[in-house]
């Protein structure tokens, strides 16, 4: 069985990041929507994707431990 392709989009709660995340969703990818401050905006992007394989995860990508935790959470969820 082939696992669904997955993409992590950082800064995906707004602007260009949100646009990129939504596009990958329309192409059938599982999408990890990374946000730093706004959970509400991150969840709105997940809702806009409308893909049951999209999740929003908070992490500061400048912090290695937070990035590692984000990847672990996404592996467990998607």
Beta strands, then each sheet from edge to edge (+ up, - down):
strand 1: 6-9
strand 2: 30-35
strand 3: 54-58
sheet 1: 1+ 2+ 3+
end
